[in-house]
């Protein structure tokens, strides 16, 4: 099952996006609708609210009078916490029921207004943000919903900023245009990314693009941060640490558009235990390892080659290729991944040198149409450089008193 977190500021139009996705076949779990459902007349939720706040929160027809409840529940902190202690567990339980009832092959979209504010992004395979400029949202709330302008501005101010939403977004949908203008983009997202992503999770398929060098992308760091948050949630205490490594972790460095991450574990048995949880989270294991893995081709007898063993996972998301290297804490491969990254960050001359090597290697790879042949040519072209780069990196580490 592919789980999508959908959110956006009030008045941005996430309900419109939700409806389009529902029409395309998504299973929608709407937090606002659930919050209303669990306090409908006759529910235990409404009975609990009446017991805590009194009959004055009911209309003459016996339904919840929301303004009356708000006046009581937000009068002080104790009352607000009491409201949350009643409603939040009910919403959580109903949400879990709906998720459990969804088909295994479903694309499940959870429409959550305060997803960013609640720091919930890591729980989803992707977070989709619907964006509209704040002033336009005020105009829409006043014009379409009849909301007083002061209320509209206050509600917008109480929510996450655009910068916070941008940092949380795997997909950014700009809904500033005319009504209906966003629909083709949502449909393309559905057919080109979400449906293939869901299929790749089911079949444990890794997206592996041909090695092609691209210009440095300032978004790589934020994408790595979101991926690391998801990995932390999956791995828990089994991960000693998780790091962004490789060329995409070095500012100004051209690279393949593939994020490399390293999950440090206590031993390879732990890495094997994580195989299925990582696959469910959208990171299937790559059984036959062929990776752009910087290490010397000859260890000079100084290190047991077995200590370079690792497990590697990729990404099922067509929109974000990733390599996830699971290495044992303190083993040479784990240490070198970190020192190599930091050496590149610290030494502009080495960055330029390695960029030239990578460019030549990409040229060698360009002559091949299959991934296996292309990545082999790419690695083979870089390997001789690593025979000398490996000791140079460690010499730098010793001079600079480097610590992992």
C-alpha positions, 0 to 999 in steps of 0.5 A: 500500500502506498500512503500519501500525506496530503496537506496545505494551508487553509484555502489552498485547495487540498480538498480539490486535489483530494477529489481528483485523486478519489476520482482516479481511484485513491482511497481518501482518509479525510481527517476533518471528516473523521473528526466530525464523524466521531462526535455525531449524535449517538456516538460515544465521542459526543457523549464524552464531550457532553459529560466533560463540557455540559449540555450547553454544547448541544444544539436543540436538535442534539447535535454538537454546537461547535462554536459553543464547544470552542468557547468552552474548550479553548477557554483555558489550557486544561479544557483544551487538553481535555478536548484533545484527550477525548477527540484525538484517540477517537480520530486515531482509532477511526483512521486506523480502521479505514487504513486497515480496510483499504486494499493492499494495492491501494493508493491511500491518501490521508488528507490532514490539515495540520500534517506539517505542524504535527511533524507527521511527514515521515509516516508517509511514503510521500507528502504532497503540499497544495500551495497558494500564496497567503494573500490569495488564500485570504481573498478566497476565504473571504470571497468564497466562504464568507469568512471575516478577513480578520478570522482568515488572517488569524487562521493562516497565521496560526498554521505552518509557514510556506517555508515549513511546508516547502521543507516537508514537501516531496511534491509541491502543487501550485494551485494559484491558477484558475479553477481546474488548472491544477487537474492535469498536473494532479493526473500526471502525478497520479499516472507517472509517479503514484501508480508506478510507486505503488506497483514498485512497492508490491513487486519490490522493484528498485528504480535505477536510472542510467548513470548520468551526471547533472549539475548540483541541485540545492534541493538534494539536502532537503530531499535527503533530510526527508528520506532520513526521517523516514528511515529513522522511523523504520529503523528506530534504535536499530540504526546507530546513525543515518547520514547523507553521503556521496556526491549529492551531500557535497555542495557544488558537486555534480552528481548522478541524481541519486541520493546516497544514504548510509544507515549504520548498524551494529552488525549485518544480522541487524541489516538483514532484519531490516530488509522487509520493513525497509521494503514496505517503506518503499526501499526494497533490497538490491540482491545483486549489488552493483553500486557506485561505491567509492573504495579502492580496488586493492586493499594492499592486504591491510584490511579484511575484504569481508569488512567491506560487506554491506547490504544495499537498498534502493528506492521504489519511487520513480520521482526520487532514486536513492541508494541506501547503504547498510554498513556495520559501525566502525568497519572500513566501508562505513568509515570511508563513506564519511571521511570521503564525503568530508574530504570533498567538502573540505578540499575544493581542489579534490572536488574539482579533481573528482568532478573531472573523473566523474565526467569521464566515467559518465562519458564511458557509461553513456555508450551503454543502454542497459543499467548493468553495463552502464554502471559497470563502465562507470565504476570501472572508469572511476576505480583507478582514481580511488586506489590513490584517493583512499590513502589521500583521504585518510591522510587528510583525516589524520592531518585535520583530526577528523572524527566520524 
